[in-house]
Amino acid sequence: MGVLTADGASSLLLEDAVVRGTVGGDVRGWMGQGLHVQAGGRIEARRVLVEDSQQEGAQAIQEGSTLVLEDVVIRRTARDRDGWYGTGLGATSGPRSRPIGSRSPAARPSRSRRWRRAP
């Protein structure tokens, strides 16, 4: 995992940065997100490149979590070892996510409701 906030007391402002080459640490290739916020944490990223992550480029999960992206590019997100995800941006289980002027090229929803990278 590249950047993580994991509780309501955690807040991070990331500006003019590159998060590159994060890979999953478990046997399935999970936890390779470039940016990950959970359990009420907050990440604000401005003018950031998230590149070559595994599973998801940026992810917010759980109620009370906040992910704000301004002028962020997420690209070349790889699927996990089972062929799932490859998501540019994901939000599940009640977080707030606000992309502003951000982009994730070549991402699209798959029929299974999980985002997969376009061929």
C-alpha positions as CSV (number, residue, x, y, z in Angstrom):
1,M,0.0,0.0,0.0
2,G,1.3,3.4,-0.9
3,V,-0.5,6.0,1.4
4,L,-2.9,5.0,4.2
5,T,-5.1,6.7,6.8
6,A,-6.9,4.3,9.0
7,D,-8.9,6.0,11.8
8,G,-11.0,9.1,12.5
9,A,-8.0,10.8,14.0
10,S,-5.9,10.4,10.8
11,S,-5.8,13.1,8.2
12,L,-3.3,13.5,5.4
13,L,-2.7,16.3,2.8
14,L,-0.6,15.1,-0.1
15,E,0.5,17.8,-2.7
16,D,2.7,17.7,-5.7
17,A,3.6,14.1,-5.3
18,V,4.0,10.8,-7.2
19,V,2.8,7.4,-5.7
20,R,4.2,4.7,-8.0
21,G,4.6,1.0,-8.1
22,T,2.5,-0.2,-5.1
23,V,1.9,-3.9,-5.1
24,G,-0.3,-6.2,-3.1
25,G,1.3,-7.8,-0.1
26,D,-0.8,-10.9,0.4
27,V,-1.1,-14.1,-1.7
28,R,-4.0,-12.7,-3.8
29,G,-2.2,-9.4,-4.6
30,W,-4.6,-7.4,-2.4
31,M,-3.6,-4.2,-0.5
32,G,-1.7,-2.7,-3.4
33,Q,-3.7,0.6,-3.5
34,G,-1.8,3.8,-4.2
35,L,-4.1,5.8,-1.8
36,H,-6.3,4.1,0.8
37,V,-8.6,5.7,3.4
38,Q,-10.7,3.7,5.9
39,A,-12.4,3.8,9.3
40,G,-13.2,7.5,9.3
41,G,-9.8,8.7,8.0
42,R,-9.3,11.5,5.5
43,I,-6.9,12.0,2.5
44,E,-6.8,15.1,0.4
45,A,-4.5,14.8,-2.7
46,R,-3.7,17.7,-5.0
47,R,-1.6,17.5,-8.1
48,V,-0.7,13.9,-7.6
49,L,0.1,11.1,-10.0
50,V,-0.9,7.6,-8.8
51,E,0.7,5.1,-11.3
52,D,1.3,1.4,-11.5
53,S,-0.7,0.4,-8.4
54,Q,-2.2,-3.1,-8.0
55,Q,-5.9,-3.7,-7.3
56,E,-7.0,0.0,-7.0
57,G,-5.3,3.3,-7.6
58,A,-7.3,5.2,-4.9
59,Q,-9.9,3.6,-2.5
60,A,-12.1,4.9,0.3
61,I,-14.0,2.4,2.4
62,Q,-16.2,2.5,5.5
63,E,-18.6,5.1,6.9
64,G,-17.0,8.5,7.7
65,S,-14.0,8.1,5.5
66,T,-13.2,10.9,3.1
67,L,-11.1,11.0,-0.1
68,V,-10.7,14.3,-1.9
69,L,-8.8,14.3,-5.2
70,E,-7.9,17.5,-7.0
71,D,-6.0,17.4,-10.3
72,V,-5.1,13.8,-9.7
73,V,-4.2,11.3,-12.5
74,I,-4.6,7.6,-11.8
75,R,-3.2,5.3,-14.5
76,R,-2.1,1.8,-15.2
77,T,-3.8,0.1,-12.3
78,A,-3.2,-3.7,-12.4
79,R,-5.7,-6.4,-11.5
80,D,-5.1,-8.6,-8.5
81,R,-3.7,-12.1,-9.0
82,D,-7.3,-13.5,-9.5
83,G,-7.9,-11.0,-12.3
84,W,-10.2,-8.8,-10.3
85,Y,-10.3,-5.0,-9.8
86,G,-7.8,-3.0,-11.8
87,T,-9.9,0.0,-10.5
88,G,-8.8,3.6,-10.9
89,L,-11.0,4.9,-8.1
90,G,-13.2,2.9,-5.7
91,A,-15.6,3.9,-2.8
92,T,-17.5,1.2,-0.8
93,S,-19.5,0.9,2.4
94,G,-20.4,4.5,3.0
95,P,-17.3,6.8,2.4
96,R,-17.4,10.2,0.8
97,S,-15.3,10.6,-2.3
98,R,-14.9,13.8,-4.3
99,P,-12.8,13.8,-7.5
100,I,-12.3,17.4,-8.8
101,G,-10.5,17.7,-12.2
102,S,-9.1,14.2,-11.8
103,R,-9.0,11.5,-14.3
104,S,-8.5,7.8,-14.5
105,P,-7.9,6.8,-18.2
106,A,-9.1,3.4,-19.5
107,A,-11.3,2.4,-16.6
108,R,-14.9,1.2,-17.0
109,P,-17.4,-0.8,-14.9
110,S,-17.6,-4.5,-15.5
111,R,-20.8,-6.6,-15.4
112,S,-19.9,-7.9,-12.0
113,R,-20.1,-4.4,-10.5
114,R,-16.3,-4.4,-9.9
115,W,-14.3,-2.0,-12.0
116,R,-12.0,-3.5,-14.4
117,R,-9.4,-1.9,-16.7
118,A,-10.5,-1.6,-20.3
119,P,-8.6,-3.8,-22.8
